[in-house]
Amino acid sequence: MIATAHVVDPARLADRDGIVPVGRPITNVRVHVLDRSLQPVPIGVKGDLYIGGIGVGRGYLNQPDLTAERFIPDPFSERPQDRLYKTGDLARYRPDGTLEFLGRSDFQVKIHGNRVELGEIESVLCQHPSVGEAVVVLREDSPQGSQLAAYFVPRGSKQPSVQTLRDFLAERLPAYMLPTFFIPMPSLPLTPNRKVDRRALPPPLSESTTSKEYPRNETERLLAGIWQEVLHVDQPGVTDGFFDLGGDSLRAVQVLVRMNIRLGLNLTLQDLFDAPSIAALADRIDRSRKQIPT
């Protein structure tokens, strides 16, 4: 069923970060962006996308449970037989009245006590000029437990660095929505129906991920031991990034507390963000110690 349409004006895409909206409803179709109480949300606020009008059917054939979930009585119609179809899409209205697609509500996950819309992360990640396609999944098979992993296909021949993508998302999303892993892919695996086959995505960490550059002094050995305890990584390389090995904001706090207790220092999270490898952080610690008068 086609419910909306939009005329693409390439000259205006630059003003919208290159995102093409899904447009406005076609004739005899109504669309609603609603909250969980089935109330319309304000312009710019994310909500569930529902479709109404004469094009909406009565339900799915021989699937009463799914029909009851997706085809609900239309609260905006005076006719009791009218239905709204819950698309499962997340959307918001732009100031000009067009609809912008924000992902799927059935890809909602919970991590570290926060509900995360995977589609929203994918949408923002695809706004980066060097990212052609992207999919974000919750991996529960990493040594660090549940982690968000972003798989992306670079646009053109230039592949963005992990730190570049992480900084890009950090400017637009809260910390709990930032993926731990960023994995470049030549293409995303597809099912026979041409949808992304999320089960075929490779694990984010492999034996070749670590640099295998082992600690060279006492400070590096102490930091490596703390990272092993918190990240559950065997022999982390001293040039491996904390976040590349599965670290996140919660584990960063755990590492910080242990470092300060064992080293008798007063390091901050900013120190870890600015020097995210064992080698860089150890160098910063040793230099700061030399500056302390005896």
N, C-alpha and C positions, 0 to 999 in steps of 0.2 A: 504494500500500500504506500503510495506517495502522499505525504501530508503537507510538506513545505517545499518551497522553491526559492532560489536566489539567483539573481543575475550577477555574475562575477565581473567586477571592474578592476583589472590588474593595476590601474593607476592608483587605486585607493588602498591596495593591500599593504603598502609600506606604512600607512598610518595605523594599521591594525596588527602589527607584528606578523603579517603574512597569514593570518588565520582567516579562512573563509567561513562565514556563518552559514547555518542551514536555512536561513531566510525567514519567510513569513508563510502562514498557512495558505493553501490553495483554496479555490472556491468550494463552498459547502463543507469546509473542514475548520474546526476550532482547535487551538492548542492552548494548553495551560501549563504554567510552571508553578508547582504547588509544594508546600511544605508537608510534613508528616501528618498534619491535621487537615490536609486538603484545603489549605488556605493559600491564596495567591501570594507569591513572594515579591518583594520590591524589585525594581530594575537593578540589575547588576548582582543580585543575590542568587546563589545556586539553589536549584530545586529539582524535583522529579518532573519529567515531561509526560504529560497526558494528552491524548488526542480524543476529540469529540466530533460530532457531526454525523451526517448521513452515511459516511463511508465506513463507520465503525460497525463491525459485525456483532453477533450475539455471543461469540465465544469460540473455543477450540472444540473440534469434533471429538467426542468420546473422552474428553479430559475435563471433567467437572471441577476438580480441585484447582487446576491451573486456570480455568475459566473464572472461577470465583476470585482468584488472586489478581488476575490481570484486567478483567472486565467488571468494573464497579458501577453502581448507579451514579448517574451524572448529577452532582449536587447543584449544577448551574442551569439545569433544564427543568421545566415545569411538567414535562412528560415522563411518567414513571418508567416507561420502557427504554428510555435513552441511557446509553452507557458511555463511560470514559474508558479508554484503553491505556493502561499503564505500560509505557514503552520499555521501562528499565533504563532509559537514558537520563543523564543529568544535563541540565541546560540552564541558561540564564538569558534574560533579556538585555540587549544593549540599549543605550539611550535612544537610538534611532528606531527601536521597535523590532529589530531583527533578532533571531534566536542564535545563540552560540552553543555548540555542543561541547560538553565538558567531560564526557566519559560515560561509563556504565555503572549503575548502582549495584549490580550484582558482582562487581569486582571490588567490593568494600571489605577491608580486612581490619583486624585489630592488632596493634603492636605496641607494646609497652604501655598498655592502658588507653591508647588513643585509637579512635576509628579513623581509618585512612581510605580515601577514594583513590584507587590506583589509576583510574582514568584521568583524574585531575593532575597527577604527577606526569603522566604520559603527555597530556596536552601541553603542559608548560615546557617539558623537555623538548618537544618537537618545535617549540618556538625558537630554539637556538639555531642560528643560521647554518651550522655545520652538522645538524642532525636531520636525517631524512625520515626515518621511522624509529619508533621507540615503543617498548612494552615494559611494564614494571610488574614484578611478581613478588610474592612473599615466599622466601625460601626458608624452609624449616629443616634443611639438611646440612646446614653449615655447623662447624664446631661451636660457633658463638650463639647458636639457637636461632630464633626467628629473626630474619633480616630482610630488608627490602633490596631487591636487585633490579637494576635498570639495564636492559639490553637495547642497544641502539645500532642503527645502520647509518654510517657517516654519509653526509651529503657531499658528493664529489670525491675528490682524491685526498682532501685534507681531513685527517682524523683529529677531533678535539681531545685534549688531555682530560684525564679524570678530574683533576683539580679545577680545570676550566668549567666543566659541566657542574661540578659540585658548587662552585661559587655562583654560577648562573642560577641554579635552583635556590640557593640559600638567600638570594636577593628577592625571591618571589614566593617562597613557601616557608612555613614554620619548620623548626629543626626536626621535629618528630616525623616529618614527611620526606626527609632527605634519604635517598637510597644509600646503603652502605657500599654496594658494589655497582660499578659501571662497566659493562662488558660490551666491547665493540663486536659487531657481527657483520659478515658479508651480506647476509640477508636473514630475515626472520623465518623460522620454519612454519609451514602452513599445513592445515588439515586438508582433506579432499574437498571441503567446502570453502577453501580459500580463506579461512580464518586462522589467526595466529595459534599455532600449536604450543601452548604454554608448557605442556608436559615434555616437549622435546627440547626445551631450552637447556643448555649445559649447566652444570654446577658452577657457581661463581669463582670458586677457588680450586686450584690444582697444585700439584707439587712444584710446578715451574713458576708459581706466583712469587715466591719469596726470593730475595736477592742472593741468599746463601753467603752473605758477607757477615761473618760472626763477630761478636763483641771483641774489641781490641784493648779495652782498659776496664778498670773497676767500675766506673760510672755506667758504661755501656752494659756491662754484665749485670749490674743491679737493675737497670731499666729493662733489660731483656727478660729477667726473671719476673718482674712485675707484669710485663705484657703477656708472658706465658700464663700466668695465673689468671689474668682477667680475660684475655682473648682466647685462651685454650689453643694456642698455636705452638707447635714444636719448633724450637730454635728459630725465632723470627730474625730475619736479616736486618742489619743495623740501618740499611738505607730504605727499608720498606716503610711505606706510609702507614700510620696508625689506622686511618680510615680505610685504606686499601686492604688491610688484614682483617676487616670485620668490625672495627671500632665504630662506636656511635656516641652520641652525647652522654648517654647514661654510663657507658663504660669509660668514657673520658673522665667523668667525675671519680669513678672508682680508682682509676690509675692515678689521678691527681692526688687523692687522699693518701694512697700508699706511698707515693713518691715523697710527699711532704713529711710524712711520719718517719720514713726510713732515712731520709737525707737531712732532716731538720731544716727544711727550706719553707718558703712561702710562695710556691709557684701558683700560677693562675691558669685557668682554662685557655686564656689567650696565648700563654707560653706554648701550650701543646698544639694549638691551632697554627701558630706561627712557625713552630719547629716540629712537624708531625712525624719525624723519623727518630729512631733511637740515636743515631749518630748526631743529628742536628740538635736534639734536645740535650744530649750529654755534653756537647760542645758549649751550649748556652749555660748549662749548669756549672761546668768547670770554669768558664770565664767569669761567671758571677761570683764564684767562690774566691777567685784571685783578687777580685775588687773589694772584698770584705776586709777591712783592716784587722790585723791581729793584735 
